Amino acid sequence: MTERRLGLDFAFDCAGVPAVREQAASVLGMGGSLIVVGITPKPLTITEGLTFSYVQKQVRGHYGGFPESVSELVRLTAAGRLDLAPSTDHIPLVDAADAVSRLQNKTGDPIRLILVP
């Protein structure tokens, strides 16, 4: 009989926002890892301390990447294994100032904005 694990093995915080980090930590399963990618100058906190420790969750930091990672993402997208469309907005280059404003003010819940020439 195999043991059923509830929750994710890995969750990623790419925003550097406490609410995102808390949500990511809360969906981890036994031994799951929270990968902190988003950069913030503020202290990192996890409010579910007892549960976090009891189920042996981990926090790992990640900064940067390798050039071959971009090729891998392109390959996965081309093969239909990675769909970025639901979280991506394409914006004309002439509207770049508006795109920056959307990011700064979090207008429309922007995740990924791509400027198109």
N, C-alpha and C positions, 0 to 999 in steps of 0.2 A: 504494500500500500504506500503510495507516495503522499507526502505532506503537501497540502495546498497552501501556497503563499499568496496572501492578499496584499495588494499594493505594488508599486513600481520598484524595479531594481535600481533605476536611475531617474532623477528629475533634475532639470536644469533651470537655473535662474540666470537668464541672459539680460535682465533689465536692471539689476542692481537696486531693486525696490523692495523694501521690507515685506510688503503684502505678497509679492510674488514669491519671495523666499519662504515665507510662512506656508503658503499654499503648496509649494513644491515639497517642503518638508513633511507636510501632513499627509501626502499621498504615497509616501514611501512605504514599502513592505519591510519585513524582517531583514536586517542587514543591508537595506537600500542605501544608496549614496546620493546626497544632494551635491550637484556640481555647480559651484558658484563661478559664473563667467562674467556677469555684469559687475562693473567696477563702481564702487562708491567710497567716498572718503569717510563715511560714517561707520561706527562700530557695527559688526554683524551680530545679530541676536537670533536665537531660536527659542520661542516661548514654550514649546512643549518639552521641556527639559527631561522630566521623569520618563515619559513615554519614549522620547528620542533615545535615551540611554538604554532603557529596558529592552527595546527591540533591536538594539545594536545598529542604529542608523549611523551614517558617517557624513561629514561635510568635507568636501574636497574643493580646492581652488584650482582655477584654470585661467591662464593668461596667454593670449596669443594663439598661434597655431602654426602649422607647417604649410608651405606652399602646395604640397601635394594634396592637402585637404580640400582645396578649392577644386582641383581636378576630380576628386572623388565625389564631391557634391554635384558637380556638373554631370558626371557619369550616372549617378543615382537618379537625378532628375530626368535625364534623357531616357533612362530605362523605365521611367514611370514608377519608380520605387520611392520617390520623394516628391510630394506635391506641395509646393510653396504658395500656390495661387490663393488659397483662402486667407492667408495672412499677409498678402502682398498688394500694394497699391502702386500703380504706374502713374507717374506725374510728369507732364511736359517740363523740360529743362527750364523754360522761361518762367515756370512757377516754383523755382527752387526756393525762393524766400518764403513762399506759402508752406512748402514742405517742411522747412526748418521750423516755422512757427507751429505747425501741427505737432511736430515732435516735442518742442519745448512746452507747449500747452496741453499736450496729450489730447488733442482734438480728434474725435473720431476713433479713439483707441488705436493709434498707429502702432504696428508691429514692425513692418518692413516697408519702406518707401523707396521706390526705384525711380530715379530721374531718367527720362527718355529724351534723347536729343531730337 
